[in-house]
Amino acid sequence: MRIGIISDTHSLLDDASDMPAQILDAFRGVDLIIHCGDLDTLGVLDWLETVAPVLAVRGYPDPNEDGDRLAESTRVVQAEGLSIGVIHDIAWPGIRVRLESFFEFPDRPFDAVMRSKWGQPVDVIAFGDTHEEIVAYYEGVLLVNPGSPTKPGLRHGAGELGTVAVLEVRRGVATVELIKLPGLL
């Protein structure tokens, strides 16, 4: 199973027509897209659904939506026997995890941290908020922040598009590829 992961799109237009087509190109052939929040308009979800089904969590400025597509703050997605915990800001809700230039996990079992956020341990954590792409492991859990495709962090040059990620789950094993989008904003 291939899953596109995106965050921090910050669309300014209701129909998401300001989103770069390179995002859809990067996600062609995925089975599902996970949006980790800060979409700003629901049109982003509709736009992404032209490629694959979408499950999302709300970021700080995001509108509400009835139904299952957009969760309030966290959700767990099942994929080929793995649990993916989705959250916008890894610091909230639940036990606080700090992220500066490195992760700072609280002095308690990581299982308790995950239970405070998702009600269960997860195999993969997909999160956003920082606009910086991150792939890391902590106590056997894969942590993925796809960065922002439209407002990339400091690692990118002025005017460049940012990144998205594709998670591949095969036989209970997850691998991730960060995709630098070609072109300019």
Stockholm file with secondary structure:
# STOCKHOLM 1.0

chainA/1-185         MRIGIISDTHSLLDDASDMPAQILDAFRGVDLIIHCGDLDTLGVLDWLETVAPVLAVRGYPDPNEDGDRLAESTRVVQAEGLSIGVIHDIAWPGIRVRLESFFEFPDRPFDAVMRSKWGQPVDVIAFGDTHEEIVAYYEGVLLVNPGSPTKPGLRHGAGELGTVAVLEVRRGVATVELIKLPGLL
#=GR chainA/1-185 SS CEEEEECCCCCCSTTCTTSCHHHHHHHTTCSEEEECSCCCSTHHHHHHTTTSCEEEECCTTCCCCSSSSEESSEEEEEETTEEEEEESCTTCSSSCCEESSSEECCSSCHHHHHHHHHSSCCSEEECCSSSSEEEEEETTEEEEEECCSSSCCTTSCTTBCCEEEEEEEETTEEEEEEEECCSBC
#=GC SS_cons         CEEEEECCCCCCSTTCTTSCHHHHHHHTTCSEEEECSCCCSTHHHHHHTTTSCEEEECCTTCCCCSSSSEESSEEEEEETTEEEEEESCTTCSSSCCEESSSEECCSSCHHHHHHHHHSSCCSEEECCSSSSEEEEEETTEEEEEECCSSSCCTTSCTTBCCEEEEEEEETTEEEEEEEECCSBC
//
